Amino acid sequence: MLALIGGKIGASLIGGAAAIAIILGGFLYIKNHYTREGYTKAVTEMAARDGKAIKKGDEIEKQIGLCFDRGGEWNTSTGKCEGGTQ
C-alpha cells in the first residue's frame, strides 16, 4: 500500500516538474523571440540614421570642396564658406 501511494506521489511530482519545464520553456522561447525582434528593429533604425548621416556628410563635403575651388575658406564654426568667389 505504501509503495502504491509513493508511486502516485512520485508520478505527481514528475508530472508537475514536466509541466513547469514546459511552461518555463515556452516563456523562454517567447522572451527570446521578442528580444531578437527588438534587436533587429533597433539595428534597422540605426542603419537608416547612419545612412542619412552619411548622405548629409557627403553633401557638406561637396560644399566644402566647392568653397575651396572658388578660393574661399570653410568656417567650421558657422558651417559656411567665407571669401573667394561666391
Summary of the structure (lengths in Angstrom):
residues: 86
radius of gyration: 33.0
end to end distance: 103.7
largest distance: 106.2
contacts: 176
relative contact order: 0.06
helix: 79%
strand: 7%
